[in-house]
């Protein structure tokens, strides 16, 4: 400023001052002044940015958790299928809805056949029994779970057999000693080689591998879906998990696939009515079975996670507003402290828009720094939430860039009033200010 002041006498400097400055030079000069002002009052500047930092960090955490929950929802629905129903014996609460009470009777093969005969509603049906076992092949062994299912189970789950074949209805009914294995079992027991035709001992029962399931990876809950073995349900009942308390034709949990062009909720009501009649449940009495619509359950769970995300978003929005007000207050203080400086700049030829630009640049720098620090805080907080609370997360680059842009917008929006006030100061009154 001293160099400019020395050129006041004389006509040549006046002509130079009247010449408009180039935008690039003006912005770079304003940026240099802004950085110097922020460094001079570094503690005050940090406290000014604190609301922006907390708000941006909370916003990134909330959006990342919400997006992660949404992605997990889609993966789970694809895994279970939107048109797949489960029928379980027993009662209890599912998805916040009372499903019945009392001691349960098991579902049987006859129930499965009755459901399969509803061919206008049900595309495929299968019972499912699961038990933990130890597999032995050659010199290797592996602990996993064996699932006893019917021949339709692959259709119900939309889970293709990529090598070999499925077991037949005859093998399912007679308890054939055959097995279909997942990709993890193939890798652990057969070294990734071709297992078709290989002999496998499950507990004490020798079986033959006839098929290999398509790889699916981890489920939405982190479980390895490929670590499984399918066997005919009769074989599992009579040879693998035989106990004195077993019902002879216990079907365990029944899985149903509804035709794609039908409304699942309407089909669910008809299935419940049919089962009440089969099981002799009187009108008004509570059910002793549960029909579960997984898509409905997963959506209910996602609503809870979305509510958490909404609360975090509301908190972050409040923090951003508080941060913006803090920027406005501090910049008003800065305008008061620098009144003589502003008056001197106006006296040597600076226009109103030059002063306005200077303070808006300072607000932009505060917003940018607050946004960047908040972004780092948000990413760290997101991974911490995923580690401690086991929340599903999805950190998108668009979210990070958008958060920084929002921080800059908030800073400029709340910094405009102090900047406008500074630009409208009367130069003479400003120079007299003490």
NORNORBEL-V100863 format. One record per residue. N is the residue number from 1. RES is the residue in three letters. PSI is psi in degrees with one decimal (999 if undefined). OMEGA is omega in whole degrees, 0 to 359 (999 if undefined). Layout:
n=N res=RES psi=PSI omega=OMEGA
n=N res=RES psi=PSI omega=OMEGA
This chain:
n=1 res=UNK psi=-31.7 omega=181
n=2 res=UNK psi=-36.4 omega=180
n=3 res=UNK psi=-40.9 omega=179
n=4 res=UNK psi=-37.5 omega=181
n=5 res=UNK psi=-35.3 omega=182
n=6 res=UNK psi=-19.5 omega=183
n=7 res=UNK psi=5.9 omega=181
n=8 res=UNK psi=-47.3 omega=179
n=9 res=UNK psi=141.9 omega=175
n=10 res=UNK psi=152.7 omega=184
n=11 res=UNK psi=-32.7 omega=185
n=12 res=UNK psi=-47.0 omega=176
n=13 res=UNK psi=-35.7 omega=179
n=14 res=UNK psi=-39.0 omega=179
n=15 res=UNK psi=-36.8 omega=178
n=16 res=UNK psi=-40.1 omega=181
n=17 res=UNK psi=-32.6 omega=181
n=18 res=UNK psi=-15.3 omega=179
n=19 res=UNK psi=127.1 omega=183
n=20 res=UNK psi=138.5 omega=178
n=21 res=UNK psi=149.6 omega=177
n=22 res=UNK psi=142.4 omega=183
n=23 res=UNK psi=-40.8 omega=182
n=24 res=UNK psi=-43.8 omega=179
n=25 res=UNK psi=-42.2 omega=182
n=26 res=UNK psi=-45.4 omega=181
n=27 res=UNK psi=-40.7 omega=180
n=28 res=UNK psi=-38.7 omega=177
n=29 res=UNK psi=-41.1 omega=178
n=30 res=UNK psi=-37.8 omega=179
n=31 res=UNK psi=-41.6 omega=179
n=32 res=UNK psi=-42.3 omega=178
n=33 res=UNK psi=-40.8 omega=181
n=34 res=UNK psi=-45.9 omega=181
n=35 res=UNK psi=-40.6 omega=180
n=36 res=UNK psi=-41.4 omega=180
n=37 res=UNK psi=-39.3 omega=180
n=38 res=UNK psi=-39.7 omega=180
n=39 res=UNK psi=-34.8 omega=180
n=40 res=UNK psi=-37.9 omega=179
n=41 res=UNK psi=60.1 omega=188
n=42 res=UNK psi=-41.6 omega=181
n=43 res=UNK psi=-45.8 omega=179
n=44 res=UNK psi=-37.8 omega=179
n=45 res=UNK psi=-40.7 omega=179
n=46 res=UNK psi=-43.4 omega=178
n=47 res=UNK psi=-32.5 omega=176
n=48 res=UNK psi=-40.3 omega=183
n=49 res=UNK psi=-10.5 omega=190
n=50 res=UNK psi=-42.3 omega=179
n=51 res=UNK psi=-41.3 omega=177
n=52 res=UNK psi=-43.7 omega=182
n=53 res=UNK psi=-49.6 omega=181
n=54 res=UNK psi=-42.4 omega=181
n=55 res=UNK psi=-45.2 omega=180
n=56 res=UNK psi=-41.9 omega=178
n=57 res=UNK psi=-46.0 omega=179
n=58 res=UNK psi=-37.4 omega=179
n=59 res=UNK psi=-42.6 omega=180
n=60 res=UNK psi=-42.0 omega=178
n=61 res=UNK psi=-46.7 omega=183
n=62 res=UNK psi=-44.0 omega=181
n=63 res=UNK psi=-40.1 omega=181
n=64 res=UNK psi=-39.9 omega=178
n=65 res=UNK psi=-42.1 omega=180
n=66 res=UNK psi=-43.8 omega=179
n=67 res=UNK psi=-38.7 omega=178
n=68 res=UNK psi=-40.8 omega=178
n=69 res=UNK psi=-39.4 omega=179
n=70 res=UNK psi=-41.6 omega=178
n=71 res=UNK psi=-41.0 omega=178
n=72 res=UNK psi=-38.3 omega=178
n=73 res=UNK psi=-47.0 omega=181
n=74 res=UNK psi=-41.0 omega=180
n=75 res=UNK psi=-40.4 omega=181
n=76 res=UNK psi=-40.7 omega=178
n=77 res=UNK psi=-40.6 omega=177
n=78 res=UNK psi=-35.8 omega=181
n=79 res=UNK psi=-47.6 omega=182
n=80 res=UNK psi=-30.3 omega=183
n=81 res=UNK psi=134.3 omega=181
n=82 res=UNK psi=-16.2 omega=182
n=83 res=UNK psi=29.4 omega=178
n=84 res=UNK psi=130.9 omega=177
n=85 res=UNK psi=149.2 omega=172
n=86 res=UNK psi=140.5 omega=172
n=87 res=UNK psi=120.5 omega=182
n=88 res=UNK psi=142.7 omega=172
n=89 res=UNK psi=146.2 omega=178
n=90 res=UNK psi=-171.4 omega=185
n=91 res=UNK psi=170.7 omega=177
n=92 res=UNK psi=-164.3 omega=181
n=93 res=UNK psi=136.9 omega=176
n=94 res=UNK psi=118.2 omega=181
n=95 res=UNK psi=28.2 omega=179
n=96 res=UNK psi=6.0 omega=182
n=97 res=UNK psi=132.3 omega=179
n=98 res=UNK psi=127.6 omega=186
n=99 res=UNK psi=2.1 omega=178
n=100 res=UNK psi=177.8 omega=181
n=101 res=UNK psi=163.0 omega=176
n=102 res=UNK psi=172.4 omega=178
n=103 res=UNK psi=132.9 omega=188
n=104 res=UNK psi=145.6 omega=165
n=105 res=UNK psi=147.7 omega=183
n=106 res=UNK psi=158.4 omega=169
n=107 res=UNK psi=141.9 omega=187
n=108 res=UNK psi=172.7 omega=176
n=109 res=UNK psi=-31.8 omega=179
n=110 res=UNK psi=-34.9 omega=175
n=111 res=UNK psi=-40.8 omega=179
n=112 res=UNK psi=-44.1 omega=179
n=113 res=UNK psi=-40.6 omega=179
n=114 res=UNK psi=-40.2 omega=177
n=115 res=UNK psi=-38.8 omega=179
n=116 res=UNK psi=-30.6 omega=179
n=117 res=UNK psi=-13.5 omega=174
n=118 res=UNK psi=57.8 omega=190
n=119 res=UNK psi=-17.9 omega=176
n=120 res=UNK psi=-16.7 omega=180
n=121 res=UNK psi=-39.0 omega=189
n=122 res=UNK psi=124.5 omega=178
n=123 res=UNK psi=-40.1 omega=181
n=124 res=UNK psi=152.6 omega=180
n=125 res=UNK psi=145.9 omega=180
n=126 res=UNK psi=140.1 omega=169
n=127 res=UNK psi=167.1 omega=181
n=128 res=UNK psi=120.4 omega=174
n=129 res=UNK psi=137.6 omega=183
n=130 res=UNK psi=141.2 omega=178
n=131 res=UNK psi=150.0 omega=177
n=132 res=UNK psi=139.4 omega=183
n=133 res=UNK psi=172.3 omega=171
n=134 res=UNK psi=127.5 omega=179
n=135 res=UNK psi=141.5 omega=178
n=136 res=UNK psi=129.9 omega=176
n=137 res=UNK psi=117.9 omega=184
n=138 res=UNK psi=-127.1 omega=179
n=139 res=UNK psi=12.3 omega=184
n=140 res=UNK psi=151.5 omega=173
n=141 res=UNK psi=157.3 omega=185
n=142 res=UNK psi=132.4 omega=177
n=143 res=UNK psi=129.3 omega=182
n=144 res=UNK psi=-164.7 omega=178
n=145 res=UNK psi=139.9 omega=174
n=146 res=UNK psi=134.0 omega=181
n=147 res=UNK psi=118.4 omega=175
n=148 res=UNK psi=120.7 omega=186
n=149 res=UNK psi=170.7 omega=174
n=150 res=UNK psi=175.4 omega=183
n=151 res=UNK psi=-20.0 omega=181
n=152 res=UNK psi=-2.5 omega=189
n=153 res=UNK psi=-35.6 omega=179
n=154 res=UNK psi=-38.4 omega=178
n=155 res=UNK psi=-39.8 omega=180
n=156 res=UNK psi=-44.9 omega=184
n=157 res=UNK psi=-4.7 omega=186
n=158 res=UNK psi=45.6 omega=183
n=159 res=UNK psi=100.0 omega=185
n=160 res=UNK psi=151.1 omega=170
n=161 res=UNK psi=112.0 omega=188
n=162 res=UNK psi=-15.9 omega=180
n=163 res=UNK psi=138.4 omega=181
n=164 res=UNK psi=-145.3 omega=185
n=165 res=UNK psi=168.6 omega=173
n=166 res=UNK psi=159.5 omega=173
n=167 res=UNK psi=153.5 omega=186
n=168 res=UNK psi=169.5 omega=176
n=169 res=UNK psi=-37.5 omega=180
n=170 res=UNK psi=-43.4 omega=178
n=171 res=UNK psi=-35.9 omega=180
n=172 res=UNK psi=-39.7 omega=182
n=173 res=UNK psi=-35.6 omega=185
n=174 res=UNK psi=-8.7 omega=181
n=175 res=UNK psi=47.4 omega=180
n=176 res=UNK psi=146.0 omega=181
n=177 res=UNK psi=67.4 omega=181
n=178 res=UNK psi=158.0 omega=183
n=179 res=UNK psi=148.8 omega=173
n=180 res=UNK psi=129.1 omega=189
n=181 res=UNK psi=153.6 omega=176
n=182 res=UNK psi=170.3 omega=185
n=183 res=UNK psi=-33.7 omega=179
n=184 res=UNK psi=-41.0 omega=178
n=185 res=UNK psi=-40.4 omega=177
n=186 res=UNK psi=-42.9 omega=181
n=187 res=UNK psi=-43.7 omega=186
n=188 res=UNK psi=-34.8 omega=184
n=189 res=UNK psi=-29.7 omega=186
n=190 res=UNK psi=10.4 omega=177
n=191 res=UNK psi=24.8 omega=180
n=192 res=UNK psi=0.3 omega=179
n=193 res=UNK psi=-176.8 omega=181
n=194 res=UNK psi=117.0 omega=183
n=195 res=UNK psi=-4.5 omega=185
n=196 res=UNK psi=126.0 omega=181
n=197 res=UNK psi=-8.3 omega=181
n=198 res=UNK psi=150.6 omega=177
n=199 res=UNK psi=140.3 omega=184
n=200 res=UNK psi=133.3 omega=177
n=201 res=UNK psi=122.3 omega=179
n=202 res=UNK psi=111.5 omega=192
n=203 res=UNK psi=-111.2 omega=179
n=204 res=UNK psi=8.2 omega=185
n=205 res=UNK psi=121.0 omega=176
n=206 res=UNK psi=134.8 omega=179
n=207 res=UNK psi=166.1 omega=178
n=208 res=UNK psi=132.3 omega=177
n=209 res=UNK psi=122.6 omega=181
n=210 res=UNK psi=-9.0 omega=182
n=211 res=UNK psi=160.8 omega=178
n=212 res=UNK psi=129.6 omega=181
n=213 res=UNK psi=152.3 omega=174
n=214 res=UNK psi=142.1 omega=180
n=215 res=UNK psi=137.3 omega=180
n=216 res=UNK psi=-15.7 omega=180
n=217 res=UNK psi=-157.2 omega=183
n=218 res=UNK psi=148.7 omega=176
n=219 res=UNK psi=179.6 omega=178
n=220 res=UNK psi=-21.2 omega=178
n=221 res=UNK psi=7.8 omega=178
n=222 res=UNK psi=7.4 omega=181
n=223 res=UNK psi=139.1 omega=179
n=224 res=UNK psi=105.5 omega=181
n=225 res=UNK psi=-21.2 omega=182
n=226 res=UNK psi=-8.0 omega=179
n=227 res=UNK psi=74.7 omega=185
n=228 res=UNK psi=159.4 omega=174
n=229 res=UNK psi=130.0 omega=175
n=230 res=UNK psi=137.2 omega=175
n=231 res=UNK psi=159.9 omega=174
n=232 res=UNK psi=137.0 omega=185
n=233 res=UNK psi=-33.0 omega=179
n=234 res=UNK psi=-36.1 omega=178
n=235 res=UNK psi=-42.1 omega=179
n=236 res=UNK psi=-40.3 omega=181
n=237 res=UNK psi=-43.5 omega=190
n=238 res=UNK psi=-21.2 omega=186
n=239 res=UNK psi=-32.7 omega=188
n=240 res=UNK psi=-48.3 omega=184
n=241 res=UNK psi=39.2 omega=183
n=242 res=UNK psi=127.3 omega=174
n=243 res=UNK psi=163.4 omega=182
n=244 res=UNK psi=-21.1 omega=183
n=245 res=UNK psi=-5.1 omega=182
n=246 res=UNK psi=138.3 omega=169
n=247 res=UNK psi=138.7 omega=189
n=248 res=UNK psi=-41.2 omega=183
n=249 res=UNK psi=35.3 omega=179
n=250 res=UNK psi=122.7 omega=181
n=251 res=UNK psi=-0.8 omega=180
n=252 res=UNK psi=-125.3 omega=176
n=253 res=UNK psi=134.4 omega=181
n=254 res=UNK psi=128.8 omega=177
n=255 res=UNK psi=134.2 omega=181
n=256 res=UNK psi=140.3 omega=172
n=257 res=UNK psi=121.2 omega=180
n=258 res=UNK psi=145.0 omega=178
n=259 res=UNK psi=140.0 omega=188
n=260 res=UNK psi=-27.5 omega=184
n=261 res=UNK psi=7.3 omega=182
n=262 res=UNK psi=156.3 omega=175
n=263 res=UNK psi=120.7 omega=186
n=264 res=UNK psi=-39.7 omega=182
n=265 res=UNK psi=-37.6 omega=177
n=266 res=UNK psi=-41.9 omega=177
n=267 res=UNK psi=-39.0 omega=178
n=268 res=UNK psi=-42.7 omega=179
n=269 res=UNK psi=-42.0 omega=181
n=270 res=UNK psi=-38.1 omega=178
n=271 res=UNK psi=-42.3 omega=178
n=272 res=UNK psi=-41.7 omega=178
n=273 res=UNK psi=-44.0 omega=180
n=274 res=UNK psi=-42.2 omega=181
n=275 res=UNK psi=-34.4 omega=176
n=276 res=UNK psi=-41.8 omega=179
n=277 res=UNK psi=-46.3 omega=181
n=278 res=UNK psi=-37.2 omega=185
n=279 res=UNK psi=5.2 omega=174
n=280 res=UNK psi=35.3 omega=180
n=281 res=UNK psi=123.8 omega=183
n=282 res=UNK psi=150.1 omega=177
n=283 res=UNK psi=131.8 omega=181
n=284 res=UNK psi=-17.0 omega=178
n=285 res=UNK psi=156.5 omega=181
n=286 res=UNK psi=148.2 omega=181
n=287 res=UNK psi=151.0 omega=172
n=288 res=UNK psi=28.8 omega=176
n=289 res=UNK psi=164.1 omega=181
n=290 res=UNK psi=128.5 omega=172
n=291 res=UNK psi=120.5 omega=187
n=292 res=UNK psi=125.7 omega=173
n=293 res=UNK psi=105.5 omega=187
n=294 res=UNK psi=-37.0 omega=180
n=295 res=UNK psi=-40.6 omega=179
n=296 res=UNK psi=-41.5 omega=180
n=297 res=UNK psi=-44.3 omega=182
n=298 res=UNK psi=-37.1 omega=178
n=299 res=UNK psi=-38.2 omega=178
n=300 res=UNK psi=-40.4 omega=178
n=301 res=UNK psi=-39.0 omega=180
n=302 res=UNK psi=-32.4 omega=178
n=303 res=UNK psi=-37.7 omega=178
n=304 res=UNK psi=-44.3 omega=180
n=305 res=UNK psi=-34.3 omega=178
n=306 res=UNK psi=-35.7 omega=177
n=307 res=UNK psi=-42.6 omega=177
n=308 res=UNK psi=-43.3 omega=178
n=309 res=UNK psi=-38.1 omega=178
n=310 res=UNK psi=-42.7 omega=180
n=311 res=UNK psi=-41.2 omega=177
n=312 res=UNK psi=-38.6 omega=179
n=313 res=UNK psi=-39.9 omega=178
n=314 res=UNK psi=-41.1 omega=178
n=315 res=UNK psi=-42.9 omega=181
n=316 res=UNK psi=-38.4 omega=178
n=317 res=UNK psi=-41.5 omega=178
n=318 res=UNK psi=-42.9 omega=180
n=319 res=UNK psi=-37.8 omega=179
n=320 res=UNK psi=-40.5 omega=179
n=321 res=UNK psi=-44.1 omega=177
n=322 res=UNK psi=-41.1 omega=178
n=323 res=UNK psi=-40.5 omega=178
n=324 res=UNK psi=-41.5 omega=177
n=325 res=UNK psi=-37.9 omega=177
n=326 res=UNK psi=-41.5 omega=177
n=327 res=UNK psi=-42.8 omega=180
n=328 res=UNK psi=-44.6 omega=181
n=329 res=UNK psi=-47.7 omega=182
n=330 res=UNK psi=-37.8 omega=179
n=331 res=UNK psi=-31.6 omega=174
n=332 res=UNK psi=-39.9 omega=175
n=333 res=UNK psi=-41.8 omega=180
n=334 res=UNK psi=-39.7 omega=178
n=335 res=UNK psi=-43.0 omega=179
n=336 res=UNK psi=-44.5 omega=181
n=337 res=UNK psi=-29.9 omega=187
n=338 res=UNK psi=26.0 omega=182
n=339 res=UNK psi=-45.0 omega=180
n=340 res=UNK psi=-39.5 omega=178
n=341 res=UNK psi=-42.8 omega=180
n=342 res=UNK psi=-42.2 omega=178
n=343 res=UNK psi=-40.9 omega=179
n=344 res=UNK psi=-42.7 omega=179
n=345 res=UNK psi=-42.0 omega=179
n=346 res=UNK psi=-36.3 omega=182
n=347 res=UNK psi=-31.2 omega=182
n=348 res=UNK psi=9.8 omega=171
n=349 res=UNK psi=-1.7 omega=179
n=350 res=UNK psi=136.1 omega=179
n=351 res=UNK psi=167.8 omega=179
n=352 res=UNK psi=-42.7 omega=182
n=353 res=UNK psi=-25.1 omega=176
n=354 res=UNK psi=-43.8 omega=178
n=355 res=UNK psi=-42.1 omega=178
n=356 res=UNK psi=-44.6 omega=180
n=357 res=UNK psi=-42.4 omega=181
n=358 res=UNK psi=-47.3 omega=183
n=359 res=UNK psi=-31.7 omega=175
n=360 res=UNK psi=-35.4 omega=176
n=361 res=UNK psi=-40.5 omega=176
n=362 res=UNK psi=-42.3 omega=178
n=363 res=UNK psi=-39.3 omega=179
n=364 res=UNK psi=-41.9 omega=179
n=365 res=UNK psi=-41.7 omega=177
n=366 res=UNK psi=-43.6 omega=179
n=367 res=UNK psi=-40.0 omega=180
n=368 res=UNK psi=-47.0 omega=180
n=369 res=UNK psi=-43.4 omega=178
n=370 res=UNK psi=-39.4 omega=179
n=371 res=UNK psi=-42.1 omega=180
n=372 res=UNK psi=-44.6 omega=178
n=373 res=UNK psi=-41.9 omega=177
n=374 res=UNK psi=-35.6 omega=177
n=375 res=UNK psi=-45.6 omega=178
n=376 res=UNK psi=-41.1 omega=178
n=377 res=UNK psi=-40.5 omega=180
n=378 res=UNK psi=-42.2 omega=179
n=379 res=UNK psi=-44.3 omega=178
n=380 res=UNK psi=-42.3 omega=179
n=381 res=UNK psi=-34.3 omega=179
n=382 res=UNK psi=-46.8 omega=179
n=383 res=UNK psi=-32.8 omega=177
n=384 res=UNK psi=-42.4 omega=178
n=385 res=UNK psi=-38.8 omega=179
n=386 res=UNK psi=-34.3 omega=182
n=387 res=UNK psi=-44.2 omega=185
n=388 res=UNK psi=-43.7 omega=184
n=389 res=UNK psi=-2.8 omega=181
n=390 res=UNK psi=38.6 omega=177
n=391 res=UNK psi=144.0 omega=171
n=392 res=UNK psi=137.3 omega=182
n=393 res=UNK psi=155.0 omega=174
n=394 res=UNK psi=107.2 omega=180
n=395 res=UNK psi=112.6 omega=182
n=396 res=UNK psi=137.5 omega=175
n=397 res=UNK psi=-33.0 omega=178
n=398 res=UNK psi=-39.0 omega=178
n=399 res=UNK psi=-43.7 omega=182
n=400 res=UNK psi=-46.6 omega=179
n=401 res=UNK psi=-42.9 omega=179
n=402 res=UNK psi=-36.9 omega=180
n=403 res=UNK psi=-42.9 omega=179
n=404 res=UNK psi=-40.8 omega=179
n=405 res=UNK psi=-41.7 omega=178
n=406 res=UNK psi=-41.1 omega=179
n=407 res=UNK psi=-42.9 omega=179
n=408 res=UNK psi=-42.4 omega=180
n=409 res=UNK psi=-45.1 omega=180
n=410 res=UNK psi=-43.6 omega=182
n=411 res=UNK psi=-43.7 omega=181
n=412 res=UNK psi=-40.3 omega=181
n=413 res=UNK psi=-47.9 omega=182
n=414 res=UNK psi=-17.1 omega=178
n=415 res=UNK psi=-8.2 omega=183
n=416 res=UNK psi=-41.5 omega=182
n=417 res=UNK psi=-49.6 omega=177
n=418 res=UNK psi=-38.1 omega=180
n=419 res=UNK psi=-41.7 omega=179
n=420 res=UNK psi=-39.2 omega=179
n=421 res=UNK psi=-40.8 omega=179
n=422 res=UNK psi=-39.1 omega=183
n=423 res=UNK psi=-21.0 omega=183
n=424 res=UNK psi=6.8 omega=177
n=425 res=UNK psi=139.4 omega=176
n=426 res=UNK psi=125.4 omega=184
n=427 res=UNK psi=-42.1 omega=183
n=428 res=UNK psi=-46.9 omega=179
n=429 res=UNK psi=-36.3 omega=180
n=430 res=UNK psi=-39.3 omega=179
n=431 res=UNK psi=-26.9 omega=179
n=432 res=UNK psi=-11.3 omega=186
n=433 res=UNK psi=135.4 omega=177
n=434 res=UNK psi=999 omega=999
